[in-house]
Amino acid sequence: MKIKDNFLPEVAFEKIFKLMTSSMFPWYYQISQTVDKKEKDKARDKARKRREDRDKAAGKKRVADYKANKDSVRGQGGRAKGGLMKKDYP
């Protein structure tokens, strides 16, 4: 990239400067930020991977809890009463 110093005539620079720094120039605060599509896709994929890992870990924990408490889980009245049924687990 090549930088050119003072490429605008002084008069044009003063006009633009006064316009942009005046109270009449419309400046708006934007909460969001523009993001490159590749960055957005990367963030989405990372979030999806975290959800999948979290869900997989939760599933493994449920299975481990079921295997550890088989006898106490079976007599809780099935799914309708909040209990677990055998077919819910591999």
C-alpha positions in Angstrom: 0.0 0.0 0.0 1.3 3.4 -0.9 0.5 6.4 1.3 0.2 9.8 -0.2 0.5 12.7 2.2 -1.6 15.9 1.6 -3.3 14.6 -1.6 -6.4 16.8 -1.0 -6.2 20.5 -1.6 -6.3 22.4 1.8 -9.7 24.0 1.0 -11.4 20.6 0.2 -9.8 19.1 3.4 -11.2 21.9 5.5 -14.7 21.5 4.1 -14.7 17.8 4.8 -13.2 18.2 8.2 -15.8 20.8 9.2 -18.7 18.8 7.9 -17.7 15.5 9.7 -16.8 17.2 13.0 -19.9 19.4 13.1 -23.0 18.6 15.2 -25.1 18.3 12.0 -23.2 15.2 10.7 -25.3 12.1 11.5 -23.3 9.7 13.6 -25.0 6.5 14.8 -23.9 3.9 17.3 -24.2 0.4 16.0 -24.2 -2.4 18.5 -23.4 -5.2 16.1 -20.2 -5.7 14.2 -19.7 -6.8 10.6 -17.9 -10.0 10.4 -16.2 -11.8 7.5 -18.3 -14.8 6.3 -15.5 -17.2 7.0 -15.1 -15.9 10.6 -18.9 -16.2 11.1 -18.9 -19.8 9.8 -16.0 -20.7 11.9 -17.7 -19.3 15.1 -20.9 -21.2 14.2 -19.1 -24.5 13.7 -17.2 -24.0 16.9 -20.5 -23.4 18.8 -22.1 -26.5 17.2 -19.1 -28.6 18.2 -19.3 -27.4 21.8 -23.1 -28.3 21.9 -22.4 -31.7 20.4 -19.7 -32.4 22.9 -21.8 -31.2 25.8 -24.8 -33.3 24.7 -22.6 -36.4 24.2 -21.1 -36.0 27.7 -24.6 -35.5 29.2 -25.8 -38.7 27.5 -22.8 -40.7 28.8 -23.5 -39.4 32.3 -27.2 -40.4 32.0 -26.2 -43.9 30.9 -23.6 -44.2 33.8 -26.2 -43.0 36.3 -28.7 -45.5 34.9 -26.2 -48.4 35.1 -25.2 -47.4 38.7 -28.9 -47.1 39.9 -30.6 -49.8 37.8 -32.6 -51.3 40.6 -33.8 -48.0 42.1 -34.7 -46.5 38.7 -36.9 -49.3 37.4 -39.7 -49.0 39.9 -40.4 -45.3 39.4 -43.5 -45.6 37.2 -42.1 -45.1 33.7 -41.8 -41.9 31.7 -45.2 -40.5 32.7 -44.1 -40.0 36.3 -40.6 -38.8 35.6 -39.0 -42.3 35.8 -36.7 -43.8 33.2 -37.6 -46.7 31.0 -35.1 -49.3 29.8 -35.5 -48.4 26.1 -34.3 -44.8 26.8 -30.8 -46.1 27.2 -28.6 -48.1 24.9 
